[in-house]
Amino acid sequence: MLTAYDYQMAKILDATDIDIILVGDSLGMVFQGFESTRHVTLRDMMYHTSAVRRGTKRKMVVSDLPIGTYDTPGEAIKSSTMLVDSGADAVKLEGNFPEIIEAIVEHGIPVMGHVGLLPQSASKYRVVGMKPEEHSRIVSDSLSISQAGAFSIVVESVSEPLGKEITESVNVPTIGIGAGRYCDGQVLVINDLLTCDPSFKPKFVKRYANLGNLISEAVAAFSADVRANRFPDEEYSYGASS
Ligand code: KIV
């Protein structure tokens, strides 16, 4: 699974062999420039979900329910329906809220769970579950979320042994991010995989390309061409006479 927030990226990902496109509320950081996901609204998610949907023909699109939009079963159903109406096939929500998950699933909308580090409520980004009681709670939360009807669970920022234990305990696929090698699938934020921000260097991100550098080089070449009157030349001009 990889994130996308816009039409063109969704179109590129749709033509690959990944399984799921996540319209993550990580867009609050990588798209909107906030310090957390907590500023993201349902309207933002609807806007980005519809853009991603227009670029996606084959993949499943999962959209994050933003903070404060799933506090009661009624509100969760209403928010999830709005994301589905915008083009989502399923919604994702953070934390162990079995009655909320059950209500959305009973309404016919598939739900992806999310355990471990929960960015909507975390005070800082860290590896969680290192203390025995926190470790046990995350395992029992995962069980409760799968029993409530979630079709898969994102496991974020936990030790590899905890990621393994969760994966072996639940009867749905786990999708890890900073959760080691034993989850059933893996997810990354596309901007991290492509190194759009070279200053962001968490341990769990493998950089598969350096788009930040490529963009800077391309812009420098464009700027140099324009300043030296090399662009546009005849080739890029309408009705130019040589
Ligand atoms: O918002 C997001 O992109 C996510 C992933 C990091 C799993 O929730």
Boltz pocket constraint, residues with backbone or C-beta under 6 A from the ligand:
constraints:
  - pocket:
      binder: B
      contacts: [[A, 3], [A, 22], [A, 23], [A, 24], [A, 25], [A, 26], [A, 27], [A, 64], [A, 154], [A, 177], [A, 187], [A, 188], [A, 189]]
      max_distance: 6.0
